Each structure stands twice: as C-alpha cells, then as structure tokens.
Amino acid sequence: MMKNLRQNGFVLVLVITVIAVVGAEMFVLTGMANTILFQSDIAYLEVIERNLVASGLAWASRNIKNQSKETFNKTIELDITDMDIRRSTLAVIIAMPGDKKAEVQIDTSCGRGRRTLSRSDKYHIQLDK
C-alpha cells in the first residue's frame, strides 16, 4: 500500500511539472507571436504608404498640366475610397512647375490597430514637353 501511495505522488509531481513547463512555453510563444504581429502590421503599413505615394505621384504627373495657376501650392485631398484602405488619407501639393521639373509634396497617413504611419515627402516629376 505504501508503494502505491509513493507512485501516485510521483505521478502527481510529474503532471504538475509538465503543466508548469507547458505554461512557460505558452508564455514564450505568446511573446513571439505578439512580436511577429507587430512586425507584420508595420510591414503592412509601409506597403500601404508606398501605394499611396505611388498613387499620388501618378495623379500629379497626369494632372499637372491641367492645373490652373490658382491651384498650385494648395493642398488637394485625393479621394481614395476605391482603394478600400481604412484610416488612410492622401494629400498632394503641387508647386509651380519649372522648365522641365515640378516639385510635388505628398502627405500620407494610414493606420491599423493602434499604429499610425504618417509621412510627408517631396518628389520631383519630369515634365514632357
């Protein structure tokens, strides 16, 4: 009877140890999964930001000749609802074009979860004459 009791106690200690090890592994895996999720959110936002910049540059290069002098150096908010990107904005400011180049400032903002990526850069567009 005493041997049976010792064997049951050993099994209980073994089960408790296995549960503790599995809990520690779950804690480590949760931390790693959160890191991967953070990195994938940042990568997603960077891709969305590049797409917004490319769209803004394409719009500016196509419409720069059609702009009147009153619209230069003014912020133009572009409608990007067809792109189906939540929490994002795209604004373009076209400077008065020179001989063969025009300067375009593109302001982008996009968000996912608690993260928001905002950027404002100036680009030069070659004009065809």
C-alpha positions in Angstrom: 0.0 0.0 0.0 2.8 2.4 0.8 4.5 1.7 -2.6 1.2 2.5 -4.4 0.9 5.9 -2.5 4.5 6.8 -3.4 3.9 6.0 -7.0 0.7 8.2 -7.1 2.6 11.1 -5.5 5.4 10.8 -8.1 2.9 10.9 -11.0 1.2 14.0 -9.4 4.5 15.8 -9.2 5.3 14.8 -12.8 1.9 16.1 -14.0 2.4 19.4 -12.1 5.9 19.8 -13.6 4.6 19.1 -17.2 1.8 21.7 -16.7 4.4 24.3 -15.5 6.6 23.6 -18.5 3.7 23.9 -20.9 2.6 27.2 -19.3 6.2 28.6 -19.6 6.2 27.6 -23.3 2.9 29.2 -23.9 4.2 32.4 -22.3 7.3 32.5 -24.6 5.2 31.6 -27.7 2.7 34.4 -26.9 5.5 36.9 -26.7 7.0 35.7 -30.0 3.5 35.9 -31.7 3.0 39.4 -30.5 6.4 40.4 -31.9 5.5 38.8 -35.3 2.1 40.6 -35.3 3.8 44.0 -34.6 6.3 43.5 -37.4 3.6 42.4 -39.9 1.5 45.4 -39.0 4.4 47.7 -39.6 5.2 46.0 -42.9 1.6 46.3 -44.0 1.5 50.0 -43.2 4.8 50.6 -45.1 3.3 48.8 -48.2 0.1 50.9 -47.9 2.2 54.1 -47.6 4.2 53.2 -50.7 0.9 52.5 -52.6 -0.5 55.9 -51.5 2.7 57.7 -52.6 2.7 55.9 -56.0 -1.0 56.8 -56.5 -0.3 60.4 -55.5 2.7 60.7 -57.9 0.7 59.1 -60.7 -2.2 61.5 -60.2 0.2 64.5 -60.0 2.1 63.6 -63.2 -1.2 63.0 -65.1 -2.9 66.2 -63.9 -0.1 68.7 -63.5 -0.8 70.1 -67.0 -4.5 70.5 -66.3 -4.0 72.6 -63.1 -4.7 76.3 -63.1 -2.4 78.7 -61.5 -4.7 79.2 -58.6 -4.5 75.5 -57.5 -0.7 75.4 -57.3 0.8 75.4 -53.8 -2.6 74.4 -52.4 -3.4 71.1 -50.7 -5.6 68.7 -52.7 -7.1 65.9 -50.8 -7.5 62.9 -53.1 -10.4 60.5 -52.7 -9.0 57.1 -52.0 -12.2 55.3 -51.0 -11.9 53.0 -54.1 -8.6 51.7 -52.8 -10.5 50.3 -49.7 -7.8 51.3 -47.2 -9.3 52.1 -43.8 -8.0 55.1 -41.8 -5.9 56.5 -44.6 -5.5 59.9 -46.2 -3.6 61.2 -49.3 -2.9 64.9 -49.9 -0.9 66.3 -52.8 0.6 69.8 -53.1 2.0 70.7 -56.5 4.5 73.6 -56.6 4.6 75.9 -59.6 6.4 73.9 -62.3 9.7 75.0 -63.6 11.1 74.4 -67.1 11.3 70.6 -67.1 10.6 69.6 -63.5 7.8 70.1 -61.0 8.0 69.6 -57.3 5.2 67.6 -55.6 4.7 67.2 -51.9 2.8 64.1 -50.9 1.3 63.7 -47.4 0.1 60.2 -46.5 -1.4 58.8 -43.3 -2.5 55.2 -42.7 -3.3 53.2 -39.6 -4.0 49.8 -38.4 -4.9 48.9 -34.9 -3.1 51.3 -32.5 -0.4 52.1 -35.0 -0.4 55.0 -37.5 2.2 55.8 -40.1 2.3 59.4 -41.4 4.8 60.7 -43.9 5.3 63.8 -45.8 7.9 63.9 -48.6 8.8 66.0 -51.7 9.3 64.5 -55.1 10.3 65.8 -58.5 8.4 65.0 -61.6 9.9 65.2 -65.0 7.7 67.2 -67.4 7.3 66.1 -71.0 7.2 69.0 -73.5 
